[in-house]
Amino acid sequence: MASLLTNTYELKTFVVDEGHGVKGLSELKIKTLPELFIQPVEKRLDMNKVVPQESIPVIDMSNSEDPEVGERICDAAENWGFFQIVNHGVPVSVLEDVKEATRRFFALRADEKKKYLYKNSPTKNVRLVTSFIPEVDKVLEWKDYLSCFYVSDDEAMKFWPSVCRDQVLEYMNKSESLIKRLLEVLMKRLGAPELNATNEPILMGSRRINLNYYPVCPNPELTVGVGGHSDVSTLTVLLQDETGGLYVRKLDSENWVHVPPIKGSLTINIGDALQIMSNGRYKSIEHHVVANGHENRISVPIFVNPRPSDMIGPLQEAVRRGEKSLYKKVLYSDYVKHFYRKSHNGKDTIDFVKV
């Protein structure tokens, strides 16, 4: 094991190429974090900048048609870019099932999980990854994830791992009406039409779901679970377990707040695509996940996106009063490719399309 921990090539082969992931490394009960995972100080979360006793808005959606609920959602999207929702209509049993399915997948032997590594996967739409982009990341993040791009139920039934497939599809299915409701509310404030055959595809024409696994880390203060970044989605719907570890940067600030897990809740965040389409009115916000020295953590985000073939830019309604367009139009697949060409680095992806 000594050779594995000191030889970067051997370590990366074990973790990235053989399907063991950081979970397999954690299970070796190592006492010291290998250098491959030690992040520069500026990439770690400075806990001195975390504001205690403050967090993102929590919104009760039990009466989602209430105009006041809609106002709170839009205010949160403008001022925080993040909010938690309770009584959202997705059954708690569905949420618990998908969390358990995530644990089941990552409990598989490495030779089983290895089938879903990008080089082995029978489809480009399913891939198992360690870190963010291990081919690009000079220092690896302390996370494994299974990423599934949704094409159809039939494709998912054929290619997604059977130990988690049904529960993941059920979670996506039960979340769809919630996603539509959130987008309807957000579009209404912009003065845009209700969701229809024209605008629905560009707002939610494609979806990707990730099953994230953050194993116990020997020196969590030296690394990150996920480095600071904003999502490239329209919206992200995040289910997190009870462990905690998600931090959100306050708007126009160097300070951060923790997003405490609330049983049965979902965390919603605005993505870059919606910031662009709203001409900056709704904000995608940098967020960061810390590593944990005591407990394994899982989370399950659904990324709600434009279609890869869509051109995105500020909506007409967002600049109707003569406001200057802050962003150029861009092919959404080009924007996503730009995101995946580099390691996590705050909100720098959106600079790609600033006027």
C-alpha positions as CSV (number, residue, x, y, z in Angstrom):
1,M,0.0,0.0,0.0
2,A,2.9,2.3,0.6
3,S,3.8,2.3,-3.1
4,L,0.1,3.0,-4.0
5,L,0.1,6.1,-1.8
6,T,3.3,7.6,-3.0
7,N,3.3,6.7,-6.7
8,T,0.9,9.1,-8.4
9,Y,0.5,7.0,-11.5
10,E,-0.3,3.9,-9.4
11,L,-2.7,5.8,-7.2
12,K,-4.5,7.4,-10.2
13,T,-4.8,4.0,-11.9
14,F,-6.3,2.5,-8.7
15,V,-8.7,5.3,-8.1
16,V,-9.7,6.5,-11.6
17,D,-9.1,3.7,-14.0
18,E,-9.9,0.5,-12.0
19,G,-13.3,1.7,-10.6
20,H,-12.2,1.8,-6.9
21,G,-12.7,5.5,-6.7
22,V,-12.0,7.5,-3.6
23,K,-14.4,5.2,-1.9
24,G,-12.0,2.3,-2.4
25,L,-9.1,4.5,-1.2
26,S,-11.1,5.5,1.9
27,E,-11.8,1.8,2.7
28,L,-8.1,1.2,2.9
29,K,-8.3,3.1,6.2
30,I,-5.4,5.4,5.1
31,K,-4.3,7.8,7.8
32,T,-2.8,10.6,5.6
33,L,-4.3,12.2,2.5
34,P,-2.2,11.4,-0.6
35,E,-0.6,14.5,-2.2
36,L,-2.8,13.9,-5.4
37,F,-5.8,15.2,-3.3
38,I,-4.2,18.1,-1.4
39,Q,-5.8,21.2,-2.8
40,P,-4.0,24.6,-2.9
41,V,-5.1,26.7,0.1
42,E,-7.0,29.1,-2.2
43,K,-9.2,26.2,-3.4
44,R,-10.2,25.1,0.1
45,L,-13.1,26.6,1.9
46,D,-12.0,29.2,4.4
47,M,-14.1,28.4,7.5
48,N,-13.4,31.9,8.9
49,K,-15.5,33.2,6.1
50,V,-18.6,31.1,7.0
51,V,-21.4,33.1,8.5
52,P,-22.8,31.2,11.4
53,Q,-26.6,31.0,12.2
54,E,-27.5,32.1,8.6
55,S,-28.6,30.1,5.7
56,I,-30.5,30.2,2.4
57,P,-34.3,30.8,2.4
58,V,-36.6,27.9,3.2
59,I,-39.9,28.0,1.3
60,D,-43.1,26.0,2.1
61,M,-44.7,24.9,-1.2
62,S,-47.8,23.3,0.3
63,N,-49.8,26.0,-1.4
64,S,-47.7,26.5,-4.5
65,E,-50.4,28.5,-6.3
66,D,-50.3,31.2,-3.6
67,P,-48.9,34.4,-5.2
68,E,-46.9,35.0,-2.0
69,V,-45.1,31.7,-2.5
70,G,-44.3,32.6,-6.0
71,E,-42.9,36.0,-4.8
72,R,-40.7,34.2,-2.3
73,I,-39.3,31.9,-4.9
74,C,-38.4,34.7,-7.3
75,D,-36.9,36.9,-4.5
76,A,-34.7,33.9,-3.5
77,A,-33.7,33.4,-7.1
78,E,-32.7,37.1,-7.4
79,N,-31.0,37.6,-4.0
80,W,-29.6,34.2,-3.2
81,G,-29.6,32.0,-6.3
82,F,-30.3,29.1,-3.8
83,F,-33.3,28.1,-1.7
84,Q,-34.7,25.1,0.0
85,I,-38.3,23.9,-0.4
86,V,-40.5,21.8,1.8
87,N,-43.9,20.3,1.2
88,H,-43.0,20.2,-2.5
89,G,-45.1,17.3,-3.6
90,V,-42.3,14.8,-4.2
91,P,-43.0,11.9,-1.8
92,V,-40.5,11.5,1.0
93,S,-40.5,7.7,0.3
94,V,-39.3,8.4,-3.3
95,L,-36.5,10.6,-1.8
96,E,-35.5,7.9,0.7
97,D,-35.6,5.2,-2.0
98,V,-33.2,7.1,-4.3
99,K,-30.8,7.8,-1.5
100,E,-30.7,4.1,-0.6
101,A,-30.3,3.2,-4.3
102,T,-27.3,5.5,-4.5
103,R,-25.7,3.7,-1.5
104,R,-26.5,0.4,-3.2
105,F,-24.7,1.4,-6.4
106,F,-21.5,2.6,-4.6
107,A,-21.6,-0.6,-2.4
108,L,-21.0,-2.7,-5.6
109,R,-17.5,-4.3,-6.1
110,A,-15.1,-2.3,-8.1
111,D,-15.2,-4.7,-11.0
112,E,-19.0,-4.2,-11.2
113,K,-18.8,-0.4,-11.0
114,K,-15.9,-0.4,-13.5
115,K,-18.4,-1.3,-16.3
116,Y,-19.7,2.2,-16.1
117,L,-16.3,4.0,-16.5
118,Y,-16.3,6.2,-19.6
119,K,-13.9,3.9,-21.4
120,N,-16.1,0.9,-20.7
121,S,-19.7,2.2,-20.6
122,P,-21.9,0.9,-23.5
123,T,-23.3,4.5,-23.9
124,K,-21.8,7.9,-23.6
125,N,-24.8,8.9,-21.6
126,V,-23.7,6.9,-18.5
127,R,-20.4,7.4,-16.9
128,L,-18.7,6.8,-13.5
129,V,-16.2,9.4,-12.5
130,T,-13.8,10.3,-9.7
131,S,-13.1,14.0,-9.0
132,F,-14.6,16.4,-11.6
133,I,-12.6,15.7,-14.7
134,P,-9.7,13.5,-13.7
135,E,-8.1,13.9,-17.2
136,V,-7.9,17.7,-16.5
137,D,-7.8,18.1,-12.7
138,K,-4.2,18.5,-11.6
139,V,-5.4,17.9,-8.0
140,L,-8.3,15.5,-7.6
141,E,-11.5,16.3,-5.6
142,W,-12.7,13.8,-2.9
143,K,-15.8,12.5,-4.7
144,D,-17.1,9.7,-6.9
145,Y,-20.2,10.1,-9.0
146,L,-22.3,8.3,-11.5
147,S,-23.7,10.6,-14.2
148,C,-26.7,9.6,-16.3
149,F,-28.0,11.8,-19.1
150,Y,-31.7,11.1,-19.7
151,V,-32.8,10.3,-23.2
152,S,-35.8,8.0,-22.7
153,D,-37.1,5.5,-20.2
154,D,-36.3,2.7,-22.7
155,E,-32.6,3.8,-23.0
156,A,-32.4,4.1,-19.2
157,M,-33.8,0.6,-18.7
158,K,-31.2,-0.7,-21.1
159,F,-28.1,1.1,-19.9
160,W,-28.5,2.5,-16.4
161,P,-27.3,0.3,-13.5
162,S,-30.2,-2.0,-12.4
163,V,-29.4,-1.6,-8.7
164,C,-30.5,2.1,-8.8
165,R,-32.2,2.6,-12.2
166,D,-35.9,2.2,-11.1
167,Q,-35.6,4.5,-8.1
168,V,-33.7,7.2,-10.1
169,L,-36.3,7.2,-12.8
170,E,-39.1,7.4,-10.3
171,Y,-37.4,10.4,-8.6
172,M,-37.0,12.1,-12.0
173,N,-40.6,11.4,-12.9
174,K,-42.0,12.6,-9.6
175,S,-39.9,15.8,-9.7
176,E,-41.1,16.9,-13.2
177,S,-44.3,18.8,-12.1
178,L,-42.3,20.6,-9.4
179,I,-39.7,21.7,-11.9
180,K,-42.4,23.0,-14.2
181,R,-44.1,24.9,-11.4
182,L,-40.8,26.5,-10.4
183,L,-40.1,27.6,-14.0
184,E,-43.6,28.9,-14.5
185,V,-43.2,31.1,-11.4
186,L,-39.8,32.4,-12.5
187,M,-40.9,33.1,-16.1
188,K,-43.9,35.0,-14.8
189,R,-41.8,37.6,-13.0
190,L,-39.8,38.1,-16.2
191,G,-43.0,38.7,-18.1
192,A,-42.4,35.7,-20.3
193,P,-45.2,33.4,-21.5
194,E,-46.3,30.4,-19.4
195,L,-44.6,27.2,-20.3
196,N,-45.6,26.1,-23.8
197,A,-44.3,24.1,-26.7
198,T,-42.0,26.9,-27.7
199,N,-40.2,27.8,-24.4
200,E,-40.5,24.6,-22.4
201,P,-37.8,22.8,-24.4
202,I,-35.2,25.6,-24.1
203,L,-35.8,25.7,-20.3
204,M,-36.1,22.0,-19.5
205,G,-35.5,20.1,-22.7
206,S,-32.8,17.9,-21.3
207,R,-32.0,16.4,-17.9
208,R,-29.0,14.8,-16.2
209,I,-28.9,13.2,-12.8
210,N,-25.8,12.5,-10.8
211,L,-25.4,10.1,-7.9
212,N,-22.7,11.6,-5.7
213,Y,-20.6,9.8,-3.1
214,Y,-18.3,11.5,-0.7
215,P,-16.5,8.9,1.5
216,V,-14.8,9.6,4.8
217,C,-11.6,11.5,4.3
218,P,-8.5,11.2,6.5
219,N,-7.6,15.0,6.2
220,P,-10.8,16.7,5.1
221,E,-9.4,20.2,5.8
222,L,-6.7,19.7,3.1
223,T,-9.0,18.9,0.2
224,V,-12.5,19.5,-1.2
225,G,-15.5,17.3,-2.0
226,V,-16.4,19.7,-4.8
227,G,-14.5,22.9,-5.5
228,G,-16.3,26.2,-5.9
229,H,-18.3,26.4,-9.0
230,S,-21.7,27.4,-10.4
231,D,-23.9,24.9,-12.4
232,V,-24.4,25.2,-16.1
233,S,-28.1,24.2,-15.8
234,T,-31.3,26.1,-16.0
235,L,-32.2,24.8,-12.5
236,T,-30.7,22.2,-10.3
237,V,-32.8,20.2,-7.9
238,L,-30.6,18.7,-5.2
239,L,-31.4,16.0,-2.7
240,Q,-28.8,15.8,0.1
241,D,-28.6,13.3,3.0
242,E,-28.5,14.3,6.7
243,T,-24.7,14.7,6.8
244,G,-24.4,18.2,5.5
245,G,-21.4,19.9,3.8
246,L,-22.8,22.1,1.1
247,Y,-21.8,25.8,1.3
248,V,-23.1,28.7,-0.7
249,R,-21.3,32.0,-1.4
250,K,-23.4,35.0,-0.4
251,L,-24.2,37.3,-3.3
252,D,-21.6,40.0,-3.9
253,S,-19.7,38.8,-0.8
254,E,-16.6,36.8,0.2
255,N,-18.7,35.0,2.9
256,W,-20.3,31.6,2.8
257,V,-23.3,30.0,4.5
258,H,-23.9,26.3,5.2
259,V,-27.0,24.7,3.8
260,P,-28.2,22.5,6.7
261,P,-30.1,19.3,5.6
262,I,-33.8,19.4,6.4
263,K,-35.5,16.1,6.2
264,G,-37.8,15.8,3.2
265,S,-36.5,19.0,1.7
266,L,-35.0,19.7,-1.7
267,T,-32.5,22.4,-2.5
268,I,-33.0,24.4,-5.6
269,N,-30.4,26.5,-7.3
270,I,-30.3,28.7,-10.3
271,G,-27.9,27.7,-13.0
272,D,-25.8,29.7,-15.5
273,A,-28.3,29.0,-18.3
274,L,-31.1,30.8,-16.4
275,Q,-28.8,33.6,-15.3
276,I,-28.1,34.2,-19.0
277,M,-31.7,33.9,-20.1
278,S,-32.9,36.3,-17.4
279,N,-30.1,38.7,-18.4
280,G,-28.6,38.5,-14.9
281,R,-31.8,39.0,-12.9
282,Y,-31.7,35.5,-11.5
283,K,-28.3,34.5,-10.2
284,S,-26.3,31.3,-10.4
285,I,-24.2,31.2,-7.3
286,E,-20.8,29.7,-6.5
287,H,-21.1,26.7,-4.2
288,H,-18.7,24.3,-2.6
289,V,-18.8,20.9,-0.8
290,V,-16.4,20.1,2.0
291,A,-14.9,16.7,2.6
292,N,-16.0,14.9,5.8
293,G,-13.7,13.2,8.3
294,H,-16.4,11.1,10.1
295,E,-19.2,10.2,7.8
296,N,-19.9,9.1,4.2
297,R,-22.1,11.6,2.4
298,I,-24.4,11.2,-0.6
299,S,-26.3,13.7,-2.7
300,V,-28.4,13.4,-5.8
301,P,-28.8,16.5,-8.1
302,I,-31.1,16.7,-11.1
303,F,-29.7,19.2,-13.6
304,V,-32.5,20.7,-15.7
305,N,-31.0,22.0,-18.9
306,P,-31.7,23.4,-22.3
307,R,-31.3,20.9,-25.1
308,P,-27.7,20.7,-26.4
309,S,-28.8,22.0,-29.8
310,D,-30.5,25.2,-28.3
311,M,-29.1,28.7,-28.7
312,I,-29.3,30.5,-25.4
313,G,-29.1,34.2,-24.7
314,P,-31.1,36.8,-22.8
315,L,-34.9,36.3,-23.4
316,Q,-36.7,39.1,-25.2
317,E,-38.8,39.7,-22.1
318,A,-35.6,40.2,-20.0
319,V,-34.4,43.1,-22.1
320,R,-37.8,44.5,-23.1
321,R,-37.3,47.8,-21.3
322,G,-34.3,48.6,-23.3
323,E,-31.8,47.0,-20.9
324,K,-28.5,46.2,-22.4
325,S,-27.9,42.5,-23.1
326,L,-25.2,41.3,-20.7
327,Y,-24.6,38.0,-22.5
328,K,-24.0,36.9,-26.1
329,K,-26.0,34.1,-27.6
330,V,-24.3,30.7,-27.5
331,L,-25.0,27.2,-28.5
332,Y,-25.7,25.4,-25.3
333,S,-23.6,22.4,-26.1
334,D,-20.6,24.8,-26.7
335,Y,-21.2,26.4,-23.3
336,V,-21.2,22.9,-21.6
337,K,-18.1,21.8,-23.4
338,H,-16.3,25.0,-22.2
339,F,-17.4,24.1,-18.6
340,Y,-15.9,20.6,-18.9
341,R,-12.6,21.7,-20.4
342,K,-11.3,22.9,-17.1
343,S,-11.3,22.3,-13.4
344,H,-13.8,24.0,-11.1
345,N,-12.9,27.6,-10.7
346,G,-15.7,29.7,-9.2
347,K,-18.1,31.3,-11.8
348,D,-15.5,31.7,-14.5
349,T,-17.6,29.7,-17.1
350,I,-20.1,32.5,-17.5
351,D,-17.3,34.9,-18.6
352,F,-17.3,32.9,-21.8
353,V,-20.5,34.6,-22.9
354,K,-20.3,38.1,-21.3
355,V,-20.7,40.9,-23.8
